[in-house]
Amino acid sequence: MSLSTKGDPANRSMETTTVTILGSGTCVPSLTRSACSVLVQTGEEKILFDVGPGTMRRLLEAGVSVFEITRIFLSHFHPDHVGELVSFLFSNKYSGQKRRSRPLTLVGGKGILSFFDGLTAVFGEWILLPPELFALKSLSTTGTDTFEFNGIRVDSASVVHRPESLAYRFIGPDGKSVVYSGDTDESDALVSLSTGANLLICEAAMPDELKKDGHLTPSRAGRIATLARVKKLVLTHFYPECETADMIGQCRKTYDGPLVLAEDLLGIPI
């Protein structure tokens, strides 16, 4: 006879956290890089950080159904980070043999409620899920906030990009921590949020010599990782100009720890 330990906190602490880059690119169409999205899995929780164009195809390639996603955290509302949200919600209304049975929570910063109201004003019932299967949660963008569920903690911090912009720190039941920067310029808040993290997934949208306001470059992302003493740094959100630049060499000016350049469908051990 065996006894289930599904709800046992001791058993939950053994659940491992896995990370997959679904989209490492931008708004620029690419055959190799979808727009921004990261999948974090632990136990029965399958969580998306951003849902840019191409996310659903990459999910299928990663062996995950849209119906399995339990939460979506939006870093901000630019189309390359939220552009597939409408299609994602619409797909969850599919009435064939497969359909959503687990609740989905959509999380974002300042304006998430009015943002979603705007989407429903255009698409109406086509993106509305039953109340028992859908919830909205708004997090503060005036400092830090915390959202806890099922032995998981997600801390958020306001970063320098848009008024609603948030970076997130995921802490799983196994104690492993993953920080997702979203889009940001240099930010003390991101340093604080990332301190001691097992993994920092940080945007480096352009090479150092093409720095744009509201975005990081490899050396600036490296400086944040060094100040925060993260255990591993992943650079992502690459515009085409990054493909021919020495992104690793530029990052090494400020960071000497484990370093990875993101690719779509890259699994990252933490």
N, C-alpha and C positions, 0 to 999 in steps of 0.2 A: 504494500500500500504506500502511495506517495502523497505528500501533502503539498499543495500549491503555496509558493511564497511570493506570489505576484505582488501582494500589497505590503509585504514585509519591508520596513525601512532598511534593514540590513541587506536584503536582497537587492533593493533598488540602488544601494550604494555601489553594487558591482556592475551596474549598467554602464557600458562604455559609450563614449561620445565619438561620433565620426563626422567628418566634414567633407563636403564635395563642392567644388566650384562649379556652378552651373553656367554662369555667364561671366566672362572676364573682360568683356569689351565695353562698348559705348553705344551712342545713337548711330554711329557710322555702320552701315550694313557690311557684314563680313560673313564669309563662309566658314570661318574657323572660330570666331568669337561672338557669342550671343551677348546681349546687354546684361546688366548687373543682376546677379542672383547667387545666393549661397544657400546650400542645404545643410542643416545640422540635424543629426539623428541621435537619439538616445532612447532606449526602451521603445515605448509605443509612440513617442513624440517625434514627429517629422516636421521640422520648422524651416520656413523660408525667410531669409533676410533679403528683401526686395524681390520684385517679380517683373523684371524687364522683358522686352520682346525676345522670344526664343526659349523662355523658361520651361514651358510645358513640354516641348520637344526634348530638351535636355533631361527633364525629369524621367521621361520614358526611357531615354538612353541609359539613365542611371538605375533603371528598374523600379521606379517609384511612381505610383498612380496619383493623379490629382486628388483622388478621394482619400488618400492616406495623409495628406498634409493637414496638420492640426492647428498651426498658427502661422501667420504672415506678419513679419515686422517690417514696416516701411521706414526707410531712412529719411526720405523726403519725397516730394510729389513730381519731380521731373520725369518726363515720359520714359527715359531710358532706365528708370528704376521702378516704374509702376505701369508701364505700357501694356503689359499682358494681364493686368488684374481683371479687367472686364471679361476677357476671354476665359480666364481661369474660373471666375464665378459662374459664367454662362455654362461652361463645361460641367460644372457640378450639378446642373439641373438635368443632365442627361437621364432619360427615363428608361434606358435599356436594362440589361441584366445587372450592370454595375451602377451603383449610385452612392452618394455620400450618406454614411450612417453615423460618423463621428462629428462632433461639433467643430466648427472652424472659427478662430478668433483673429480678427484683423486689428493690428496695433500700429499706432503712429503718433506723431507729435501734434503740436498745435494745428488745429484746422482739420484733423482727420474726420470729424463728424460732418462738417460742411463739405469737405472733399467728397465724401461718400454720398451725401445728399445730392451733390451735383451730378455724380455718375448715375444715380437712380432717376434723376430728373430727365436724363437723356435715354437711358436704357430700361428703366422701369422694372417690370416683373422678370425680365430676362436675366437679371443678375441678383434678384432677391431670393435668398434661401429661407426656409422656414425658421421662425424665431428660435426654435429649440436646436437648430443646427448652425446658428451664426450669431456672433457677438462682435461689437466694436469696443475697443479700449483706447482711450487717449492718455498719453503720457506728457508730463510737464516738459516744456522747452525753456524754462527759466533757470535751469540748473540741472539737478540729477533726479532720477525717479527709479523705482524698483517695481517689478512685476514678478510674482512668485506663483508657481503652479506645479503640481505633481513632482515635488522634489527638485525642481529647477528654479533658478533665479536668473532674471535678466535685468541688469542695471542699464540705465540709459543716461546719456549726457548730451547737452546741447553743444553743437559744433558749428564751425564758421563756414556757412554756405548759403542756406536759406533760413527764413525765420522758423520753419518747422523742422529743420535738420537735426537728426539725432544719430549718435553712434551708440552701439549696443555691446554689452559684455554678457555673454551667456556663460552660466556656471552650471554644469551638469551634476547629476547625482554622484558621479565618480569624482567630483571636485575639479575636473578639468575646465579651464576657462578659455573662451574664444571671444575675441573682440572684433567687431565689424565696424569699420570707420564710416561707411557710407561716403558721401562726398564732403570734403572739408579742406579748408586751408590749415595752416599751422594753428594748433589749438592746445592750450594748457589743459583743457578739460579732457581731451583725448589722451594726453599723457597720463593724467590721473586715473582715468577709466581703465587704461591698459596696464597699469603697474603690476608687474609680476605675472602677466597672463601667459598661458601656455602657447597661445597662438594669437597673433595680430594680423588680420586681413585688412590691408590698408591700401587705399587708392594712391596711385602714382600716375595720374592721367597723362602727363606730358613729361618729356625729358627736362633736365635741369634748365637748359638754355631756352626752353619754350614755356616757362612758368606762366600759368594763367591764374587770375584772381579766383579764389574759392576752391582751388585744387592744390594738391601736393605734387611733388616731383620725387624721384628716387632718393636723393640726398636728404630731402626734408622728411620723407617718411622714415628713412633710416635714423634720423636724429630723434624722432618721436620714439621709435623702438628702443633706441639706446637709453634715452632718458627714463623710459618706462621699464627697462630691464626685462623685456619680453623674451620668452624662450625660443620663439621662432617667428619670423616675419614673412608674410606673403604679400607681394605687390600685385595689384590688380587694377581693373578699370582703364585698360590701355587704349588710347587713340592710335590711329595708324602710324603717327610719327614715332611711337615707341618701338615699332617693330625693327627699325634699323638703328636704334640708339643703343648704347652700352648701358642698359638699365642696371645691370648688376654692378658694373664698375662705378657708376654714379652713386649707387646706394652704399657701396663699400667705403666711400669717403667718410661716412658718418656711422656705419653699423658693421660690426664684425661677427655677428652671430649667425645662426642658421637662416638661410635666405632661399626663397622659392619665388619664381615668376609664375603667376597663375596662368592656367590654360583651362578651357572648358572641359568639364568632366574629370578634372584632376581631383583625386582623393588625397587628403592631407592627414597623415598620422599625427596625433598630438599626444 
